[in-house]
């Protein structure tokens, strides 16, 4: 999800790299071409491939559940099973990523998700699995997200070249948006020609690509932790199992340290609160009620597909624009982007024509990338590296927990107030919250700060080790 005027470069030069169109600034592509970007380039290939497979798998899972005789209620049960473990295990994932290293946690997570999807594919090839099997698989994949995502927040500054952290975050956002566009389309084609089982098997293979990419990274170690935590982490790496009370105390201490860091950053907890309420009051109503309203006056699924594609298109285009941009007040830029979320809610509430709704969705996509890029960058700049995964986990847990509640209560509330009224409220909150947060000094006066130069420490890292 979760811009002031940015200085334009006056001169553009033809890229030295074959196949790159003239006029595109070469520095924006350096993250994927320079030798210094080896780690990021390898990770990006694996990450984009895995995202594409997951986007395909979501469509395949829907048709697989229905094809196995499941009802709409069964499908809702499976989707809910994927959300709850994500929220429950985010903090655990953050602690483990900071304690054991981000790359090892991500490797283990994707290896596990490969096994889950491969097993589900076998079950689909050999019969009609029961709904509970789909739910178990969805829950395990959701738990994997809870471990992978905080670790990603900590790994990014370790693999991004010096001075290019914001560009790395922008390209990660572009990958997510591109996968969300291409994945469903590819899944639809494959399902039409083959079966959902094939798509699930392909997703298992994409996790394998991610595992290979992660195993090839050479990641510098993070800064040393406090002695007690360091000793516990060394024992775990050495294969020793700490006594249960000792391990529990260490985990509680890690959580307490992460919470102290989280609440000490005013800009961080304020933004987390903003998006906790945003996901409850604005985005959950949009995602749930949007298709219903579109079906009522714009024709249904094709129109909603166009709106979703416009959102992703705005996000991708903006991601390409913000690569290499370093606004002096990054949180001002981020929160100006967050105004865009109100646009599609308001357009649907007013029953605007499809073209206008699509344009509003593109604006929201642009704002999403702008906000996500600069908020993630500020977190990676301001939070100590050894606490970054835990702090990310606190942010994500706070931001998403109420959104899950929203899905349960929006339907009944819309039945009383009306879907259009509720989307009008959603647009109003999006604007009001952005105005309120922008007025806060902790947001307005926070300035750009370069994070630690992980690349300078690269030579000291052991091959394939660390982080």
N, C-alpha and C positions, 0 to 999 in steps of 0.2 A: 504494500500500500504505500504503505506506509509502506516571478523572477524579475529581480530588478534587471534593468537594461544591462546586458553583458557586452563587454567590449568585443567588437568584431575585428578579426584580422584583416588588414588592408591588402595583404598580398597572398595570393594562392599560387602554389607552384605545382608543376606536373610531378606526380609521384614517380619515384625510382622503381617502384615495384610493379612487375608485370601484371597486367590484368586489372589494375586500379584506374578508374576513370580520371582523366585530367580534371583539375579544379577541386578535387577533394583534398583537404589538408592532410599531408602525409603524417603529421604528428598525431592525428586522431586514430590512425591505423597502427601506430607504433606498438600499441599494447598487444597486437596480434602478429607483429612482424619482427620487432627488434630482438636481438640476441638476449638482451637483459630481461626480456619478457618471457623467457622460456617456461618458467613455472606457470605463469598465468595462462599462456597459450595452451599448454598441455591440459591444465585443469579445465579451461574453457571448453575445449573440444569434448571432454568427458561429461562436463556438466550440461552443456547444451544437448548432447545426445540423450542423456538420462532424462532431462526435462521433456524432450520430445516424446520419448517412450511413455513417460507418466501421463502426458496429455492424451496420448493415444489410448492408454489403458483405461482411463476414466470412462471414455465412450464405450470401449469394449466391455467393461464391467457392467454398465447399464444394460446392454443387450444380452450379456451372458446371464444376468440374474433373471431377466424377463424370459429369455429363451429356455431357462431351466424350470420354468413354471412359476416363478416368483411374481408377486403382486406389487402394486405401487407401494403399499405399506412395507413389504419386504425390502424394496429398493431403498426406502427412507431409512429403514433399520440399518442397512449396510452402510449408507452414507454417514449416518450418525456414529456408527462404530469406528469410522476413520477419523472423526473429529475429536472425540473425547480423549483418546490416548495422547493425541498431540498436545492438548492443553495440560493434561495431567503430568506428562513426562518432560515438558520443556525445561523445567528447573533442574531435573536430574541430568538431562542432556548437557546443560550448561556447565554443571559442576564437573562432570566426567571429561568434557572437552578441555576445560582449563587444567584439570588434574593430570590426565593421561596424554594430552596432546590432541590438537584438532584433527590432524591427518589420520592418526590411528582410529579415532572414533568414527570419522567419516568412512574410512575403509571398511571397518567392521559393520557399520550400518548398511552400506550399499551391498556388501557381500550377503548380509542377511536378507535384504530386500530382493536380491537376485534369487536366493533360495525360495523365498515365499512365492514370487511370481512364477518361477519354474514349476513349483509344486502345484500351483493353481492351474497352470497351463496343462500339466499332465492330467489333472482331475477333469478338466474340460474336454480334453481329447478322448478320454476313456469313458465318459458318462455324463450324467446331469447332476452336478453337485448340489447338495442341500444348501439352503440359504445360510445356515450357520457357518458353513465353510467359507462362503464369500465374506461374511461378517468378520470371521477370524482373520482372514487374509487382509481385509481392509484395516482392521485394528492394528495388525503388525506393521503394515505400511505407514499408518498414521503415527505409530510409536517411532518408526524410523525417521519420519520428518522431525519429530521432537528432538532426536539426537543429532540429526544432520544440520538443521538450520542454525542453532546457536554456534556450532562448530564452524559453519561457513562464515558467520560474522567475525569470528576470531581468526580464521585462516586468510581471509581476503587481504588484510594489510601485510601479511607475511609473504604473499606471492605477487603482490602488485609492485612494479618497479617504483623507485623513489620518485615522489612528486606526481604520481599518476593514480593515486588511490580513488579520487572521484571518478576518473575515467573508467577504472575497473568496475566500480559500483554501477556506473551507467551501462556498461556492456553486459553486466549480469542481469540488469533489468530488461535490456533488449532481448537477451536470451529467453527470459521468462515469457515475455510478450510474444516473441516469434514462435515459441513452442505452443503457446495457447492458440495461435492462429493455425499453424500447420498441422499440429497433432490431431485435432478432431477431423480435419479434412482427410488426412492420410488414413486415419482409423476407419472412417466411413468407406473409403475405397477398398481397404483390405477386408473389412467385414463383408462388403458386397461380393467380393471375389472369393474369399475363403471362409473364415469364421472368427468369432471373438477369441477362440483359443489361440489362433495364430498371432493376433495382436498382443495378447498377454505374454506369449512366448517371446515376441519381439521386445516387449518391455523388459523382460528378464535379461535379454541380451544387452540392452542399453545400460542396465546396471553393471553388467560385466565390463563394458567400455569405460564406465566411470571408475570402477575398481582399478583397471589397468592404468588409467590416467593418474589417479591418486597415488598408485604405487611408484610411478615414475618421478614424482615431485621430489625436489631437494629443498627441504624447508628448514630455515634457520630456527634454532630454539627460541622460546620466549624468554623474557626476563625471569630471574630467579624468584621463587615465591618465598613466603615466610618459612623459617626453618622447619617448624612442625609439619606444615603441609608438604614441604619439599621432601622430607624424610618418608612420609606416607606415600607420596607419588613414586619415589625411588623404589620403595618396597614392592609396589604394585608392578612396576616395570620389570623388576627382578624376578617376578613370579611368586613372591611371597604373599601370603594372605594375612592381612592384619587381623588382629582379634576383633570380633564384632563390635564390642563397645568402643574400641579405638577408632575403627573405621566409621562408625556412626557419629562419633564426636567430630572427626575430621570433616565429614560431610556437612554436619550442622555448622561447623565453623566456616566452611567454604560458602555455604548459603548466607550466613550472617555477614560475611565480608562482602559478598556480592550485593546484598541488600543495602549495606552501608554505602557502598559506592553508588548504587542506583539512586538512593534518596538524597545523596549529597549533591547530585547534579540537577539543579532546579529545572533547567531546560529539558532534561530527560524525563523526569516524572511528570512534568506538566504536559509534554507531548504525548506520553503514554496515556495519561488520563483523557486527553483530547480524543485520541483514537479509540480508546475503550468505549467512550460514549458515541463516537462516530460510527463504529461498527454496529452498535446496538440501535442507534436512532436513524442512521442514514444509509449505510451500505447494505446491511442485512435487508431492510425494506426494499431497497433498489433491486437487489439480486432475486428476492423472492417475489415481489409484486410486479417488477418490470415485465417479465414474460407474460404475466396474466393481463396486464393493461395492453401490452402490444398485441396479444391475441384478440383482445376485444375490439381494437379499432385500427390496427395496422396489418392484420392478416396472419399473425402467428409466427411460427418458427423461422421462415425465411427473413422476416423483418428483424426478429431478435438476433438472428445470426449476423445480419448486416451491422446492427448496432454493436454487437460484441467485437466484430472484426474492426469496426471504426475505432473502438477503444484501444485495441491492440495496435492498430496502425498509428494512432497518435502517440502511444507509448514508445513504439519503435523509432519513429521519426525524431521524437524529442531526445531519446537516448543517444542517437547519432549526433544531435546538435550539442548536447551538454558534455560530451567526451572532451576532456581537456580544459573545461571551463572551471575557474576557481573564483566564485563570487566572494567579495570581501566579507559579506554578511551571509553565510551559507544558510542559516536557519530562516532568515528573511526570505531568501529565494525559495526554500522548501515550503514555507507556509503560504507564500503567494501561489505556488503550484497547487496547494490543497484547496484553494477556492474552486478549482475546476471540478471537484467532485459534486458540487451542487448542480452543475449544468444539466446532466441527463435526468436527475430526479425532477427538476423543475420542468424540463421539456415534456416529460411523460405526464406530469401532473396537469399540465396545460393542454394535453392532447395535441402537441405540435406535430407537424408533418414529419414523415420518416427522415427526410434529408436533414431537417433541423435537429432531430433527436440524434442522428448519427454524428452530426457535427459536434453536438454537445458531448457525446460519448468520447469523441476524439479529443476534445478539450480535457475531459476527465482523465483519459489515458496519458496525455501530456503532463498533466499535473501530478499524476501518480508517479511517473518516472522522475520528474523534478524533485518531488518530495522524497521519494525513496533514495535517490542518489545522494542528496546532500545530507539528509538525516543520518543515513548509514555512515557516510564519510565523517561527519562530526563525531558520531559515537566512536569510531575507530581512531579519531584524532585525540579525543578527550579522555577516554577510559583507559586506564593502565592495561597494557597488553595481556598480563596474566589474569585479568578479571573480565576480559572482553566477552567471552562466551557466556559466563554467568549473567553479566549485565544485559546482554542481548536476550537471554532467556527470560529475565524479569520483564523486560520491555514487551516481548512477544506474548507472554502469559497475560499481562495486564491488558494488552491491546485486543487480544482475541477472545478472552474468556466471556465477556458480555455479548460478543457477537453470536456465540453459540446459543446463549439464552434467547437472543433476539429471534432466532428461527422458530423457537417454540411459542412465542407470544405474539408475533406479528400477525399471523393469520386471524386469531380471535379479535385483536384490536382493529384490524382492517375491516372485519365484519361489522364493527360498531361505527367506526369513523368513516370508512370508505377508503379504498386503495389510493385514490388521487389525493385525498386530504393528507393521508399518511406520508405520501411522497413529497407533498408540499412542506410538511414539517421536516422531513429529511433534508430537503434543500435548505430550509431555514437554519437548521442546526449546523450544516456544513459551513455556511457563510458566517454565522454568529461565532462559532468556535474558532474559525481562522482569524476573524477580526480580534477576538479576545486574546488569543495567543500572541498575535503580532504586536499587541499593545504592551506586552510584558518586556521589561528591560532585559531579563535573562535570555530572551529570544532575539531582541533587536540588536543588542550590543555584543553578542558572541561573534568573534571574528575567526577567520581562517587560520588554521594551525596545521603545519605539516606533521604527520605522524612519525614514529621512529623509522629510520632507514633500514628496513630489514635486508635490503639488497646488500648493504655494506657488510652485513654479518654472514652473507651467504657462503663466503669462502671458509668460514669457521665451522659450518655445519657439516656433519658427517653425511656421506652419500645416502640419500633416502631416509635420513633420520630426522629427529626433532619434531617440533610442532605438530 
